[in-house]
Amino acid sequence: MKRERRNWEEKEGTREAKPPLPVFLRKPNMASSMRSLLSDHSRYVESFRGFLRNSTEHQCMQEFMDKKLPGVIARIGDTKSEIKILSIGGGAGEIDLQILSKVQAQYPGIRINNEVVEPSAEQITKYKELVAKTSNLENIKFTWHKETSSEYQNRMMEKKELQKWDFIHMIQMLYYVKDIPATLKFFHSLLATNAKMLIILISGASGWVKLWEKYGSRLPRDDLCQYVTSSDLTQMLDKLGIKYECYGLPSTMDISDCFIDGNENGDLLWDFLTETCNFSTTAPPDLKAEIMKDLQEPEFSVKKEGKVIFNNNLSFIVVEA
C-alpha cells in the first residue's frame, strides 16, 4: 500500500545478493467480482484513512522524526543559503510538514525549497489545504508536481542538468515502482554534498509479509505490484554499493473491527489489508474465512485485552550521498 507512505530496521552491513524481487501480475478472480482497490481512488483514500486511524503508523514515524531525524539532517544544510528537499509520494503532507519542522529547527532562518512529487490530485489538494492552515512556513517555498516518480525521473532525464537535492524522502511508495534498483540509483545520483535520502518501508518481519506471501496471488490487481520490504531493499542497496543505515521501530494496527460482521470501519480495514475494493461483499466466503482465521494467528497479530493487534512494523532506511 502506498501510505504516504507514506520503515526502520537492521544496522548497516554487507549481505549476499538476492535474486530479483518477484513481480506479481494478479489477474481478477473469475469466480467473484473482486477488483483492485486502486481502481477506485476515493475508496482507496477512505480505506487508507481508516488504516491511519487504527494504526500507530504516524505515531511511529513521529517517534523517528523526534529521536533520529535531527541527527540524520545534522549536516545537510552546512554552508548553504537554501536547503532543497524533494518529497517523492508526499501524500497529504502530514509527515512532510513534520520533516520540514525539524529542518527549520536545525537551520533557523534558512530558506527551504520543498518540491513534492505526488500522482494524486486529491492528495495534493489536501496537502495545499494543510499548508494553508499551518503557521511558521514563511521561509518554505512549496512546489507540487502531479506525477509518479517514474514520470518525474523521465522528465528530469530530458533536461541537460539534473537538480541536486539536500534531502530526499520516499515514504511508503516503493511498492508501486516497477524497477526499484534503477529508481534507487537515479535518486541517489541527485543527492548533493552531505545530503541524505530517507526511505520508509514495511519491515521484513511484519505481518504484511506473511499476508502477501500467502494470499497475494489470490487477490485482484490490475497493475504490477512489488511486494518489497526493508530486507529486500537493503539487499538492493548492498548490490548497488550504496551506503545506508537501517532502523527498526514497532508499529501496530487494531483490526478488531474486521471480525464484526457489517462493521463499516472493519470493511475499510479489510479493503486496505487485501487491496481489494469492497472485499467483505465481493470476496468468496471461503477466502475471507481463511484470511480471517490467519489474521488471528501469532505470525500476523497478537490478542490483547480483547483486541486483535496486527503487526505493522516499519523500517527507516537512511541513505548517504
Salt bridges, closest charged atoms under 4 A:
GLU4 OE2 - ARG49 NH2 3.83
GLU4 OE1 - HIS58 NE2 3.64
GLU10 OE1 - ARG15 NH2 3.06
ASP40 OD2 - ARG35 NH2 3.83
GLU46 OE1 - ARG43 NH1 3.91
GLU57 OE1 - ARG3 NH1 3.22
GLU63 OE2 - LYS67 NZ 3.30
ASP66 OD1 - LYS102 NZ 2.89
ASP78 OD2 - ARG75 NE 3.61
GLU82 OE1 - LYS84 NZ 3.33
GLU94 OE2 - ARG49 NH1 2.73
ASP96 OD1 - HIS169 ND1 3.91
GLU115 OE1 - HIS145 NE2 2.73
GLU118 OE1 - LYS2 NZ 3.22
GLU122 OE1 - HIS41 NE2 3.62
GLU147 OE2 - ARG155 NH2 2.62
ASP166 OD1 - LYS80 NZ 2.37
ASP223 OD1 - ARG221 NH1 3.12
ASP232 OD1 - LYS18 NZ 2.48
ASP238 OD2 - ARG15 NH1 3.13
GLU245 OE1 - LYS11 NZ 2.91
ASP254 OD2 - LYS307 NZ 3.73
ASP271 OD2 - ARG43 NE 2.57
GLU275 OE1 - ARG26 NH2 3.90
GLU275 OE1 - ARG221 NH2 1.52
GLU290 OE1 - ARG218 NH1 3.23
ASP294 OD2 - LYS214 NZ 2.70
GLU297 OE2 - LYS293 NZ 4.00
